[in-house]
Amino acid sequence: MPLLPIQRLVSHTATVIGASDRETAFSQLLSGTVPNVVKLGKLYDENNAIARLFNEGPTFLPGPDPHIVKYAAANQDNCRQGYAAQSHPINLDLSNNFLIVLIVYSAAELHSRVDIADLDSLNLLHSSPQPMNRKRKSIPIFSSLNADNHSRSQCLRSYTVPVVFDEAWAGLDVKFVFSFELADERAVLPEGFAFIAEIYQSIPL
């Protein structure tokens, strides 16, 4: 089935929540905390080899360039920085599947994660056979913890995440939640990080 681009989310001072750890950033995002990161620079630069890798990717919907961002209150003595951002609401009016292309830039190794949340309950959805657990804050549809086993030294990582929905979710308003944390608590993130998340929906022929 063909893929239709529907949303493009990038790291930006208007989109990203920073906190002392990923779980806190995630919870603050869902509770409506305003973005609080600072811009350290722009990833797109015609003289930047990493930026060219981004630009050589698939063309997508127009949008702002990704900012290299960092949590403004990060304490270098306690570097368990965490970040979170979310897509615009998506109504699952069709039982179509989605594909997420996530590209992350960071000089330090980051652990990336993608969740899906039901906007009505702000609880995280997941597919069967796992039972629904309303008390559990975070159930991912993707985590890079295992995906990065062979690419720990790379500054630029790209993930392709297929998302298959349960047909029982048709009609729900949802959003994708992207969150990040340093993989090594002893590491630092002095130069910040950047990401692009492209969301595609499969369209039946």
Disulfide bonds with the S-S distance in Angstrom:
none
